[in-house]
Each structure stands twice: as structure tokens, then as C-alpha cells.
Amino acid sequence: MFDALKEKLSAMFSKLGGKGRLSPEDIDAAMRDLRRSLLEADVDFRAAKDLIAKVRERATSAEVLQSITPSERISAIVYEELISLMGKPAPLTISPKPPTVILMAGLQGSGKTTTTVKLARLLKDSHKPLVVACDLRRPAAVEQLRVLADGAKVAFFGPEKPGDSDVLAVVKGAAKYAEGHLNDVIILDTAGRLHIDDELMTELKRIAEILPPHEKILVVDAMTGQEAVNSAKAFHELLGLTGLILTKLDGDARGGSALSIRAVTGIPVKFAGTGENTDALEPFNPGRMAGRIMGMGDIQGLAEKVRAAGITQEEIKSPGKIAKSFDLEMLLKQFEQLEKLGPIEKIAGMIPGLDKIKDFRAEDADAKALKRSKAIIQSMTREERRNPRIIKGSRRRRIAEGSGTSVQNVNQLLAQYEQMKKMFKSFTGSGGSRRLKSLFGFGR
């Protein structure tokens, strides 16, 4: 998501970068490009208009117009205004007196039930959550929640008998169960609907009367575009929401609703779903999202994944030593470490500047490509791994046959190896080791 917007913004800044000083006409042209980019990304037109006005006001200051790096100045302004548009991070409210009650609402197909378990799994490191099946109208909803909860190893509570339809009895039973099992967070997976109706709102209000929620969270499908904004506004008017969770941010939709939903509704986005697995939920961080849209990567997110994978400082050697001894055996070890971090295509998006490497394509940075690259290196002799320069035509054909790939794949891997070697050389010199460790989240 946001790939098209990132490309358009990059093109806009490239145009500005070719100018020594900016004129008011240059600013006007850039603002037209920015407006077009935002609207094509499905950003709400009111939010886009407000953002452009703020960027224009700051960009036309004498300081920017007379700057010798106007493109970088305007890039920084757009970055800051994108963060402002999305609002400040909004942490989850945890009651000082347990249990904390979280009511999950959403339309059918938004991913509400899966997100309920994702949230419980995210909280279980510091709390003891209980997920409660309150969607008794959809036949498979209770069993779906039970199976997902078992897989995530979080506590589940549902109706005593299959076919029970008394939601309020389930809520009362959940409160008693939580008290007896020391569950300090109760997450209510309420019924979804194809659209908002009086029956749904009445049920949600009655649940809230029995077990008053500290958080009323709406789960919204980010791929539905402006319909997500409209749903949030409607639920907020009737229920008084305290937060939003945007799902499917890993999809290929334009994603403008993720940028503008806070500005239009006033409701903070608290979490973002980034995949189908129950561990694919993360706190929504406007700064990190703006950085990825602007092509700056997500160093903080990458550092968190590195630490979670158990990669230590000792495994990140001095860049000077890497530059001198970097061979294909070392590259193979780097691939093995990358596998620890999770889906490779997501990791690639976190590394600043990676998308600017010649011939790099994000869609190629997947698990299959990584396994193919490993197979190619594993088909080489030790001498070839340590001295890739000797790998000529006949050797390349043998390696391709041994790894079940093509000579073209072997050529691509060797070209990537040369680019990575150049990258490590860029970390040599004063402060190189510090900058490399900082990239992986150490020494902060």
C-alpha cells in the first residue's frame, strides 16, 4: 500500500531537486503534483486541501525559496505535514482497576474477529487477556474465534451451548469467568453487520451497559477507501468511538483512508493490521508511516524486528571488516538472518533507500526469491563463494543447473552481491560502525 503515492512524491521531489532556487511558479507546479498524488491515492479531498494549504504556506517562505537545497526543505515540510494529518500516536487505555474492557465493532468483512485475537496476542506479554464471542448470529463466528484464540494461546469465552443466542448472558458469564481466572483485559468480539442498523446499535449499547467499555474500537478495512471513513463517522455518531484499527494495510489498494481518516473523523487510529497472521498487528505510528511513504524507510520498526529475532550486536561486525571480507558465504549468512525477521517484502520496505538500488523491485523481495538466492549460493564450491570473480560462463551454467534456477538468476544474484559490497564500503571511515549498528537498532 502507498507504493504509487511514494513513487509520485519521489518524482515530484526529483523535479524540484534539479533546480538551484525555487520560484513561486515552481511551488505552484509542485502543489498541483502533490494535490493530484493525494487525490489519486484516495485521500479525502478536504484533508488533501488542508494539507496542501499548510505545505504551500511553509514552502513559500523566504527561507525555503532562497535555500540551496529547496527539494530537501520541501520534502521535510511534506513529511511533517503528513504526520500532522495522521495525528499523534494514541496508546490503548488500560484501566488502573482491572479488568480493562475493550468493545470491538465493525462491519462484516472488516477482519474484526481476527483483529480481536491479534489484539489479545499483542497484549498477552504484559496482560492476561480474554476474548469473548459476542457474535452469535453468524454461525461460524464463535468457532472461528475459538480456533484463532487457541492458535494464539489466549483465553476464550463463548456461549455454553451451540446455538445459544443470548448475547447479554455471554457478557455476564465472561465477566464472572475473568474474575475467577484473573483476566485483566476483556475483549468483546461483537456482531458484524452488512450495514449499520438499529438492531446492531441497540445490542452494542446493551452490552456496554452490562460491561462498560474503557475502549470502543471500530475495525475498518483500509482497502475500502473513503467508505472506511464514512463507516467510522457513522459508528462514531451512534456509539462514541475511542479508537480505530485499520486492517489490510499490507494490501495493494491506494490507502488514502489511512492518511485522512483521523483528520476527517477526529478518531485516533490506535493499531494497524499488516498481514493475515495473528502476530501481524502493530501500534499505529504516524511518523513511521509517513517515513515509509516518503521513501525514508522505517528504521525503528526494523530495529524492533531485529531485537525480536534475537540478532545481537556481535553478529553485526565492523563495516570496515565486512567491506574487506564480504563474500558469498557471508551473504548466505545474511540471508539466513533475514529469514528470522519475518516476511522479506515487508523488511525491504523498512530499509531506507533500498528501493533506489538499480533493478530493485519490492515485489521480488519475497520468501521464494530468498530461498532461490540461498540455493544458488549453496550450489557453489567453497572457492567460488570466497572468490566470486572466478564465476564465469561455464561455472554460472553449472550453478544454475545445480540450484534449479537459470543463468539469469545467477547473474542477478552476483550483481546484487556487488551492490551490497559497495553499500558496506559506504559505511567505512569515521563513524561507520556506529552508523551500521544504528541501522540495526543498536547503540541508541
C-alpha positions in Angstrom: 0.0 0.0 0.0 1.1 3.6 -0.8 3.6 2.4 -3.4 2.0 4.6 -6.1 1.9 7.6 -3.8 5.6 7.1 -2.8 6.6 6.9 -6.5 4.7 10.1 -7.3 6.1 12.0 -4.4 9.6 10.8 -5.3 9.1 12.1 -8.9 7.9 15.5 -7.6 10.9 15.9 -5.4 13.2 14.9 -8.2 11.8 17.7 -10.3 12.5 20.2 -7.6 15.9 18.8 -7.0 17.0 19.8 -10.4 16.5 23.5 -9.6 19.1 25.6 -7.8 16.5 28.0 -6.4 12.7 27.8 -6.4 10.3 30.4 -7.9 6.6 30.8 -6.9 5.8 29.1 -10.2 7.9 26.1 -9.2 5.9 25.9 -5.9 2.6 26.1 -7.8 3.6 23.3 -10.1 4.7 21.1 -7.1 1.5 21.8 -5.3 -0.5 20.7 -8.3 1.5 17.5 -8.4 1.0 17.0 -4.7 -2.8 17.5 -5.0 -3.0 15.1 -7.8 -0.9 12.5 -6.0 -3.0 12.7 -2.8 -6.4 12.5 -4.6 -5.3 9.6 -6.7 -4.3 7.8 -3.5 -7.9 8.3 -2.3 -7.0 10.8 0.4 -10.2 12.7 1.5 -10.3 15.9 -0.7 -10.9 18.1 2.4 -7.9 16.6 4.2 -5.8 16.9 1.0 -6.8 20.6 0.5 -5.9 21.4 4.1 -2.5 19.6 3.9 -1.6 21.4 0.6 -2.5 24.8 2.0 -0.2 24.2 5.0 2.6 22.9 2.8 2.2 25.9 0.4 2.3 28.4 3.2 5.5 27.0 4.6 7.1 26.3 1.2 6.7 29.9 0.1 8.7 31.3 3.0 11.8 33.3 2.1 13.9 30.7 3.9 12.8 27.9 1.6 12.8 29.9 -1.7 16.3 31.0 -1.1 17.6 27.7 0.2 20.3 25.9 -1.8 18.5 22.6 -1.0 14.9 23.5 -1.7 13.9 20.0 -2.6 15.1 18.7 0.8 13.4 21.5 2.6 10.0 20.9 1.0 10.4 17.1 1.4 10.8 17.8 5.2 7.7 20.0 5.2 5.6 17.4 3.4 6.8 14.7 5.9 5.9 16.9 8.9 2.5 17.8 7.5 1.7 14.1 6.7 2.5 13.3 10.4 0.3 16.2 11.5 -2.5 14.9 9.2 -2.5 11.5 10.8 -2.3 12.9 14.3 -0.2 11.9 17.3 0.1 8.2 18.4 -2.8 7.2 20.6 -2.0 4.4 23.1 -4.6 1.9 24.3 -6.4 2.9 27.5 -5.7 0.5 30.3 -7.8 0.8 33.4 -5.9 1.2 36.7 -8.6 -1.1 38.2 -8.9 -4.4 36.3 -10.5 -5.6 34.2 -10.0 -3.3 31.2 -12.9 -3.8 28.8 -12.5 -3.3 25.1 -15.5 -3.4 22.8 -14.7 -4.4 19.2 -17.2 -3.2 16.5 -17.1 -3.4 12.7 -19.0 -4.3 9.5 -18.8 -7.8 8.1 -15.6 -8.5 6.2 -13.6 -5.9 8.0 -11.5 -8.5 9.8 -13.0 -7.8 13.2 -12.8 -11.4 14.6 -9.2 -11.9 13.5 -8.2 -8.5 14.8 -9.7 -9.3 18.2 -7.3 -12.2 18.6 -4.4 -10.1 17.1 -5.0 -7.5 19.8 -5.2 -10.1 22.6 -1.9 -11.7 21.3 -0.3 -8.3 21.3 -1.4 -7.6 24.9 -0.6 -11.0 26.4 3.1 -10.2 27.0 2.1 -7.7 29.7 -1.5 -8.7 30.5 -3.8 -11.7 30.7 -6.5 -11.1 28.0 -9.8 -12.9 27.5 -11.5 -12.8 24.1 -15.3 -13.2 24.3 -17.6 -14.4 21.4 -20.5 -12.0 21.2 -21.3 -12.5 17.6 -24.0 -15.2 17.9 -25.8 -14.5 14.6 -23.1 -15.6 12.2 -22.9 -19.5 12.6 -19.2 -19.8 12.2 -18.2 -16.7 14.2 -17.9 -18.4 17.6 -15.9 -21.3 16.3 -13.6 -19.0 14.3 -12.8 -17.0 17.4 -12.2 -20.2 19.4 -9.8 -21.6 16.8 -7.9 -18.4 16.4 -7.6 -17.9 20.2 -6.3 -21.5 20.7 -3.7 -20.9 18.0 -2.6 -17.6 19.6 -2.7 -19.2 23.1 -5.1 -16.6 24.6 -8.1 -17.3 26.8 -11.5 -17.7 25.1 -15.1 -17.5 26.4 -18.3 -18.2 24.5 -21.8 -19.5 24.9 -22.3 -22.6 26.9 -24.2 -24.4 24.2 -24.1 -24.3 20.4 -27.0 -22.2 19.1 -27.3 -20.0 22.2 -28.4 -16.5 21.1 -28.5 -14.6 24.4 -25.5 -12.2 24.0 -26.1 -10.5 27.3 -25.8 -13.8 29.2 -22.5 -14.4 27.5 -21.2 -11.0 28.5 -22.3 -11.6 32.1 -20.7 -15.0 32.1 -17.4 -13.6 30.7 -17.2 -11.0 33.5 -17.5 -13.8 36.1 -15.1 -16.0 34.2 -12.5 -13.2 34.0 -12.8 -12.5 37.7 -12.2 -16.2 38.6 -9.3 -16.6 36.2 -7.6 -13.3 36.8 -8.0 -12.0 33.3 -7.3 -8.3 33.5 -8.3 -7.4 29.9 -11.7 -8.5 28.3 -12.0 -8.1 24.6 -15.6 -8.3 23.3 -15.9 -9.5 19.7 -19.4 -8.1 18.9 -21.6 -9.0 15.9 -20.8 -7.5 12.5 -23.4 -6.3 10.0 -23.6 -5.6 6.3 -24.6 -2.1 7.3 -25.4 -0.1 10.4 -28.9 -0.7 11.7 -30.9 0.0 14.8 -30.8 -3.7 16.0 -27.0 -3.6 15.9 -26.7 -0.3 17.8 -29.2 -1.4 20.4 -27.3 -4.6 21.1 -24.0 -2.7 21.4 -25.5 -0.2 23.8 -26.9 -3.0 26.0 -23.6 -4.8 26.1 -21.9 -1.5 27.2 -24.5 -1.1 30.0 -23.6 -4.6 31.4 -19.9 -4.3 31.0 -18.9 -0.6 30.5 -16.0 -0.5 28.0 -12.9 1.6 28.5 -12.3 1.4 24.8 -14.8 1.3 21.9 -12.8 0.4 18.9 -14.0 0.2 15.3 -12.2 -2.2 13.0 -12.0 -0.7 9.5 -10.9 -2.3 6.2 -8.3 0.2 4.8 -8.9 -1.2 1.3 -12.4 0.1 1.2 -11.1 3.7 0.7 -13.4 6.5 1.6 -16.2 4.0 2.6 -13.9 3.3 5.6 -14.1 7.0 6.5 -17.9 7.0 6.1 -18.3 3.9 8.3 -16.1 5.4 11.0 -18.2 8.6 11.0 -21.5 6.7 11.2 -20.3 4.4 14.1 -18.8 7.4 16.0 -22.1 9.3 15.9 -24.1 6.4 17.3 -21.6 4.8 19.6 -18.9 7.4 20.6 -15.8 5.5 19.4 -12.5 5.9 21.2 -10.2 4.5 18.6 -9.8 2.7 15.2 -7.9 -0.3 14.0 -7.1 -0.2 10.3 -6.8 -3.7 8.7 -5.2 -4.8 5.4 -2.6 -2.1 5.3 -0.4 -4.7 3.6 -2.8 -4.7 0.6 -2.4 -3.1 -2.8 -5.2 -0.5 -2.5 -4.5 3.2 -2.7 -4.7 3.6 1.1 -5.7 7.2 1.3 -8.2 6.4 4.1 -5.3 5.5 6.4 -3.9 9.0 5.9 -7.1 11.0 6.2 -9.4 9.1 8.5 -8.1 10.8 11.7 -8.4 14.3 10.1 -11.9 13.7 8.9 -13.4 11.8 11.9 -11.3 13.1 14.8 -11.0 9.4 16.0 -7.4 8.3 16.6 -6.0 5.2 14.8 -4.6 3.0 17.5 -3.4 -0.1 15.6 -2.7 -1.2 12.1 -3.1 -4.7 10.7 -0.2 -5.7 8.4 -1.0 -9.3 7.5 -3.2 -12.3 8.0 -1.3 -14.0 10.8 -2.3 -13.3 14.4 1.1 -11.6 15.1 0.5 -9.0 12.3 -0.8 -6.1 14.3 1.3 -3.1 15.4 0.6 0.2 17.1 -0.2 2.9 14.5 2.8 5.3 14.3 2.2 8.3 12.1 5.9 9.2 11.9 6.9 5.7 10.8 4.1 5.5 8.2 5.0 9.0 6.8 8.6 7.9 6.6 7.8 4.9 4.5 5.5 6.9 2.2 8.4 9.4 1.7 10.8 6.6 1.0 12.7 7.1 4.3 12.1 3.5 5.4 11.2 2.5 9.0 14.4 2.1 11.0 12.5 1.9 14.3 10.3 -0.9 13.0 13.3 -2.7 11.6 15.2 -2.4 14.9 12.3 -3.9 16.8 12.2 -6.9 14.4 16.0 -7.4 14.7 15.8 -7.4 18.5 12.7 -9.7 18.5 14.6 -12.2 16.2 17.5 -12.3 18.8 20.2 -10.9 16.5 22.9 -9.5 18.7 25.4 -6.7 18.3 28.2 -9.3 18.0 26.6 -10.5 14.8 26.8 -7.1 13.2 30.5 -6.7 12.6 32.7 -3.7 11.9 31.7 -2.3 8.4 35.4 -2.0 7.5 35.9 -5.7 8.1 32.7 -6.5 6.2 33.8 -4.4 3.2 37.2 -6.2 3.0 36.0 -9.7 3.6 32.4 -9.6 2.3 32.0 -12.8 0.1 29.1 -15.0 -0.8 29.5 -17.2 2.3 28.9 -14.1 4.3 25.9 -13.1 2.1 24.4 -16.6 2.7 24.6 -15.9 6.5 22.9 -12.5 5.9 20.1 -14.3 4.1 19.7 -16.7 7.0 19.5 -13.8 9.4 16.9 -12.1 7.2 14.7 -15.2 7.4 14.4 -14.7 11.2 12.9 -11.2 10.7 9.7 -12.2 9.0 8.2 -11.6 5.6 11.1 -10.3 3.5 9.0 -8.0 1.3 7.9 -6.1 4.5 11.5 -5.9 5.8 12.6 -4.5 2.4 10.2 -1.6 2.8 11.7 -0.7 6.1 15.2 -0.1 4.8 15.7 3.5 3.6 17.0 3.9 0.1 16.7 0.2 -0.8 14.0 1.0 -3.4 16.5 3.3 -5.1 19.0 0.5 -5.8 19.2 -0.2 -9.6 16.9 -3.0 -10.7 15.5 -3.5 -7.2 11.8 -4.3 -7.2 9.9 -4.7 -3.9 7.7 -7.5 -5.4 10.9 -9.5 -5.9 11.8 -9.3 -2.2 9.8 -12.3 -1.1 10.5 -15.6 0.6 10.7 -17.5 -2.7 13.3 -15.1 -4.0 15.3 -15.5 -0.8 15.2 -19.3 -1.0 16.3 -19.2 -4.7 19.2 -17.0 -3.8 20.3 -19.3 -1.0 20.0 -22.3 -3.3 22.3 -20.6 -5.8 25.0 -19.9 -3.2 24.7 -23.4 -1.8 25.3 -24.8 -5.3 28.7 -23.1 -5.4 32.0 -24.5 -4.4 33.8 -23.0 -1.3 36.3 -21.4 -3.6 33.6 -19.8 -5.7 31.8 -18.4 -2.6 35.0 -16.9 -1.3 36.2 -15.5 -4.7 33.1 -14.7 -6.8 35.2 -13.2 -9.5 36.1 -16.6 -10.8 32.5 -17.4 -11.6 32.4 -17.1 -15.4 30.2 -18.6 -18.1 30.6 -22.4 -17.6 30.6 -22.1 -13.8 27.4 -20.0 -13.9 25.7 -22.7 -16.1 26.7 -25.4 -13.6 25.5 -23.4 -10.6 22.1 -22.7 -12.4 21.6 -26.4 -13.1 22.6 -27.4 -9.5 20.2 -24.9 -7.9 17.3 -25.5 -10.3 17.4 -21.9 -11.5 18.6 -20.0 -14.6 21.8 -18.4 -15.6 19.9 -15.1 -15.5 19.1 -15.7 -11.8 22.7 -16.4 -11.1 23.7 -13.2 -12.9 21.2 -11.2 -10.9 22.5 -12.6 -7.6 26.1 -11.7 -8.4 25.0 -8.2 -9.4 23.2 -7.8 -6.1 26.2 -9.1 -4.3 28.4 -6.4 -5.9 25.8 -3.7 -5.0 25.8 -4.9 -1.3 29.6 -4.8 -1.2 29.5 -1.2 -2.4 26.9 -0.4 0.3 29.1 -1.8 3.1 32.0 0.2 1.7 29.9 3.4 2.2 29.9 2.6 5.9 33.7 2.6 6.2 35.5 5.6 7.6 34.8 7.7 10.7 31.6 6.7 12.4 30.9 3.8 10.1 30.5 1.2 12.7 28.2 3.4 14.7 26.0 4.1 11.7 25.7 0.4 10.7 24.8 -0.6 14.3 22.3 2.3 14.4 20.7 0.9 11.2 20.0 -2.3 13.1 18.8 -0.6 16.2 21.9 -0.9 18.5 23.8 1.8 20.2 20.7 4.0 20.6 
